[in-house]
Amino acid sequence: MKKIRDNLYYYKISKSHQEKLLDDFYVFEEKHPDLNKYIKNTVEIKNILITIRTLQIKKEKARVINKYFLELSKNIGKYSNCSEFACFVNACDNILEGAKNEIKLLKKITEKYFAKRVLNEIAPEEWVQAILDANSSRKKGKCGENKLIHILKKQGFNEVFGWDDFFSTDYCVVRFSKKFSLKNVRKNLKVKIKTKKQNKTLDLIIKAKDIILLCEAKHLNTSGGEQDKQISELIEILNLSENNGVSYISFLDGKYSNILLGGNGQGGKINTQRKEIERFLNNHPANFWLNTAGFERLVSDLR
């Protein structure tokens, strides 16, 4: 194992090596593998809506029309959230599952849809894929963890999935999970993880022989209310300490990391966040604030 430098060394590396404009770990450029299923279901929903509207215009009996509302409810499922109708359900302050399970609500939303939207049977592939692209941010939940594990594996760390393997392997990483729950981690590693949010779990546990690091990873491209909350969580983790020498890593990548570490000339909020990070790094020399470059250097030195 190389000698680990002080945390400000890795912080300076992070400051001097910005994140890529496009990080492949967060890019979903390929067409969705189930695109044809989404298209098929979108067409089915459109056809049922057209049938309902046609029967209404012809003043068909209610019991006949109701059969098609039941059919519409049955067809709303896993591949339905890319239809124009599904998007309209959201515009009506509801979720698709709620409309599916309550026929009275489904009828009311459908009537509004007929009155306010254009009804046609076309379902262009590029339109359905565009909606899937717009929802791609939902896929990013585990991307940060996957990226860091990829970096660790390149340096010879093994991903393990049980406590026996964790304790018997010199260089390894685990994800927080049911087996590695907050309760079990506190018990087996004799740590407090004393965050303001009592049941706050982190993302990874990294072990390099007798060194253990608890890591929280976030990916942010913009600032704002929810993003500021996530930055505050990272900064709070940087201020944690354990009596047994366990360390913490606050990892941030994405465009916001470049802004935050970009030096002077930023707004008051950015300067305040940066100063707080640097203060906690000085107060807790065993903890780290890292971007991708800083993390890669630290992992390399752990070996």
matplotlib code that plots the C-alpha trace (Angstrom):
import matplotlib.pyplot as plt

x = [0.0, 1.3, 1.3, -2.0, -1.6, -3.6, -7.2, -6.4, -4.0, -6.9, -9.2, -6.7, -6.5, -10.3, -10.2, -7.6, -9.2, -12.8, -15.5, -16.1, -18.8, -20.3, -19.7, -20.6, -21.8, -24.7, -25.5, -28.3, -27.8, -29.2, -32.8, -34.8, -34.7, -38.5, -39.3, -41.5, -43.5, -44.1, -45.2, -47.6, -49.2, -49.4, -51.3, -53.6, -54.5, -55.1, -57.4, -59.5, -59.8, -60.9, -63.4, -64.8, -65.1, -66.7, -69.3, -70.0, -70.6, -73.0, -74.7, -74.2, -75.5, -73.5, -73.1, -71.3, -69.0, -68.2, -66.8, -64.2, -63.3, -62.7, -60.6, -58.7, -58.0, -56.7, -54.4, -52.8, -49.7, -45.9, -45.5, -48.1, -46.3, -45.1, -48.5, -49.9, -52.8, -50.5, -48.7, -52.2, -53.0, -50.0, -51.2, -54.4, -52.6, -52.8, -50.6, -51.4, -51.8, -54.4, -56.4, -56.2, -57.6, -60.5, -62.8, -64.8, -61.5, -60.4, -63.7, -63.3, -59.7, -60.7, -63.5, -61.0, -58.6, -61.2, -62.0, -58.5, -56.3, -56.1, -57.0, -55.3, -54.0, -50.4, -47.6, -44.2, -41.2, -39.2, -42.0, -42.2, -38.4, -38.3, -40.5, -38.3, -35.2, -36.9, -37.4, -33.8, -32.8, -34.7, -32.2, -29.3, -30.0, -27.2, -25.0, -22.7, -22.2, -21.5, -18.9, -17.0, -17.1, -15.8, -12.9, -12.2, -12.2, -9.6, -7.4, -7.9, -10.8, -13.4, -17.1, -18.3, -21.8, -21.5, -19.9, -17.6, -16.1, -15.9, -13.8, -11.6, -10.8, -8.0, -9.3, -13.0, -16.2, -19.8, -23.0, -25.3, -28.1, -30.4, -27.5, -25.3, -28.1, -27.4, -28.1, -25.7, -23.0, -23.1, -22.9, -20.2, -18.0, -18.7, -19.5, -22.2, -22.9, -24.6, -26.3, -29.2, -31.5, -31.3, -31.9, -29.8, -27.8, -24.8, -23.8, -20.5, -18.1, -14.5, -12.0, -8.2, -6.7, -7.2, -8.6, -12.4, -14.1, -17.8, -18.8, -21.8, -21.9, -24.0, -24.2, -25.5, -25.7, -27.7, -28.3, -31.6, -33.7, -33.4, -29.8, -28.8, -30.3, -28.1, -25.0, -25.9, -26.1, -22.6, -21.2, -22.8, -21.1, -17.8, -18.3, -18.8, -16.1, -15.7, -13.6, -12.2, -10.6, -13.2, -13.2, -15.9, -15.8, -18.2, -18.1, -19.6, -19.4, -21.4, -21.3, -22.2, -19.0, -17.0, -19.0, -18.5, -14.7, -14.2, -12.5, -13.5, -16.0, -19.1, -22.2, -22.5, -24.1, -21.3, -18.7, -20.4, -20.6, -16.9, -15.7, -17.7, -16.2, -12.7, -13.3, -14.6, -11.6, -9.3, -11.3, -11.5, -8.2, -9.3, -12.4, -12.3, -14.2, -13.6, -14.6, -13.7, -10.0, -9.6, -11.3, -9.1, -5.9, -7.0, -8.0, -4.6, -2.8, -4.9, -3.2]
y = [0.0, 3.4, 6.1, 8.0, 11.8, 14.3, 15.0, 18.5, 16.8, 14.8, 17.9, 19.9, 17.2, 17.3, 21.1, 21.0, 18.1, 18.9, 16.5, 15.5, 17.4, 14.0, 11.1, 7.7, 6.3, 8.7, 8.7, 6.6, 7.1, 3.8, 3.3, 1.7, -2.1, -2.3, 0.6, -1.6, -2.7, 1.0, 1.8, -1.1, -0.2, 3.4, 2.4, 0.1, 3.0, 5.4, 2.9, 2.3, 6.1, 6.5, 3.8, 5.4, 8.8, 7.3, 5.4, 8.6, 10.6, 7.9, 8.0, 4.3, 2.9, 3.5, -0.2, -0.6, 2.3, 1.2, -2.1, 0.0, 2.0, -1.3, -2.3, 0.9, 0.2, -3.3, -1.9, 0.7, -1.0, -1.2, 0.1, 2.9, 5.9, 7.1, 7.7, 11.2, 10.1, 9.0, 12.4, 14.1, 12.0, 13.7, 17.1, 16.4, 16.0, 12.2, 9.2, 6.5, 3.8, 5.8, 6.4, 2.8, 1.5, 4.0, 3.9, 7.0, 9.0, 7.5, 8.6, 12.2, 12.4, 10.9, 13.5, 16.3, 14.7, 14.6, 18.2, 19.6, 17.4, 16.2, 12.5, 10.5, 7.0, 7.9, 6.8, 7.8, 5.9, 9.1, 10.6, 7.5, 7.4, 11.1, 10.5, 7.7, 9.9, 12.6, 10.1, 8.7, 10.6, 8.1, 5.4, 7.3, 6.1, 3.5, 5.0, 6.8, 3.6, 1.6, 4.1, 4.1, 0.3, 0.2, 2.5, 0.3, -2.9, -1.5, -1.1, -4.7, -4.2, -7.0, -6.3, -8.7, -9.4, -10.9, -10.0, -13.1, -12.1, -8.5, -9.3, -11.9, -9.9, -7.3, -5.0, -5.0, -2.8, -3.4, -1.6, -0.7, -3.2, -5.3, -7.4, -4.3, -2.3, 0.7, -1.4, -4.2, -1.7, 0.1, -3.2, -4.9, -1.9, -0.3, 3.0, 5.6, 7.2, 9.9, 12.0, 14.4, 12.0, 9.0, 6.3, 7.8, 5.1, 5.8, 4.1, 2.1, 0.7, 0.5, -1.7, -1.5, -3.9, -2.1, 1.1, 1.4, 4.3, 5.0, 6.7, 8.7, 9.5, 12.1, 13.3, 16.8, 18.9, 21.9, 23.9, 24.5, 23.5, 19.7, 19.9, 22.2, 19.7, 17.0, 19.2, 19.8, 16.1, 15.6, 18.4, 17.0, 13.6, 15.3, 16.6, 13.1, 11.3, 7.9, 6.9, 3.8, 5.5, 4.8, 7.6, 9.2, 10.1, 12.7, 12.1, 14.6, 14.5, 16.2, 19.8, 21.2, 19.7, 21.8, 24.9, 24.2, 23.5, 26.2, 28.8, 32.4, 34.4, 32.3, 33.4, 33.7, 30.3, 28.5, 30.3, 29.4, 25.7, 25.7, 27.4, 24.9, 22.0, 23.3, 24.0, 20.4, 19.0, 20.8, 19.8, 16.1, 15.1, 11.5, 12.5, 13.3, 15.5, 14.0, 14.2, 11.5, 12.5, 12.8, 9.4, 7.7, 9.0, 8.0, 4.5, 4.2, 5.2, 2.7, -0.1]
z = [0.0, -0.9, 1.7, 1.8, 1.7, 3.8, 2.7, 1.4, -1.2, -2.7, -2.4, -4.5, -7.1, -7.3, -7.7, -10.5, -12.5, -13.5, -14.3, -18.0, -19.9, -20.6, -18.3, -19.9, -16.6, -16.6, -20.4, -21.8, -25.6, -26.9, -27.8, -24.9, -25.3, -24.7, -27.1, -29.3, -26.2, -25.3, -28.8, -29.0, -25.7, -26.6, -29.8, -27.9, -25.5, -28.4, -30.1, -27.0, -26.5, -30.1, -29.7, -26.5, -28.2, -31.3, -29.2, -27.2, -30.3, -31.6, -28.2, -27.5, -24.3, -21.1, -20.4, -23.7, -23.2, -19.7, -21.1, -23.0, -19.9, -18.2, -21.2, -21.0, -17.3, -18.1, -20.8, -18.5, -17.1, -17.2, -20.7, -20.6, -19.2, -22.6, -24.1, -24.5, -22.3, -19.5, -19.6, -19.4, -16.3, -14.7, -15.9, -14.0, -10.7, -10.7, -11.3, -13.8, -11.3, -9.4, -12.6, -13.6, -10.3, -10.0, -13.0, -11.9, -11.9, -15.2, -16.8, -15.6, -16.8, -20.1, -20.6, -19.9, -22.4, -25.1, -24.5, -24.2, -26.4, -30.0, -30.3, -33.0, -33.6, -34.5, -32.2, -33.8, -32.5, -32.0, -29.8, -27.5, -27.3, -26.5, -23.5, -22.4, -22.8, -20.7, -17.9, -18.1, -15.0, -13.0, -14.1, -12.4, -8.9, -8.8, -11.5, -9.0, -7.0, -10.2, -11.3, -8.0, -7.9, -11.5, -10.4, -7.3, -9.4, -11.8, -8.7, -7.6, -5.1, -5.1, -4.7, -1.9, -0.7, 2.8, 6.1, 6.2, 2.8, 3.8, 6.9, 5.2, 2.1, 2.3, -0.5, -1.1, -1.4, -0.5, -1.1, 1.7, 1.4, 3.5, 4.7, 5.1, 6.7, 8.9, 12.0, 10.9, 9.8, 13.1, 15.0, 13.0, 12.4, 15.7, 14.2, 15.0, 11.6, 13.5, 10.9, 11.6, 9.7, 12.0, 9.5, 6.8, 5.0, 2.9, -0.4, -0.1, 2.4, 1.2, 2.9, 2.3, 4.9, 8.2, 6.6, 6.3, 4.5, 4.4, 1.2, 0.1, -3.7, -5.4, -9.0, -9.6, -12.7, -11.5, -8.3, -6.6, -3.6, -3.8, -5.0, -2.1, 0.3, -1.2, -0.9, 2.7, 3.3, 1.8, 3.9, 7.0, 6.3, 6.0, 9.6, 11.0, 13.0, 14.6, 17.6, 15.9, 13.0, 10.3, 7.7, 5.5, 1.8, 0.4, -3.3, -5.8, -9.6, -12.4, -13.6, -10.1, -8.8, -11.3, -10.1, -6.5, -6.8, -9.4, -7.1, -6.6, -8.6, -7.7, -5.9, -2.1, -1.7, -3.6, -1.6, 1.7, 0.7, -0.4, 2.8, 4.9, 3.0, 3.6, 7.2, 7.9, 5.9, 8.3, 11.3, 10.3, 8.5, 8.0, 5.9, 2.2, -0.3, -3.7, -7.4, -9.9, -10.2, -6.4, -5.9, -8.5, -6.8, -3.3, -4.5, -6.2, -3.0, -1.0, -3.0]

ax = plt.figure().add_subplot(projection="3d")
ax.plot(x, y, z, "-o")
ax.set_aspect("equal")
plt.show()
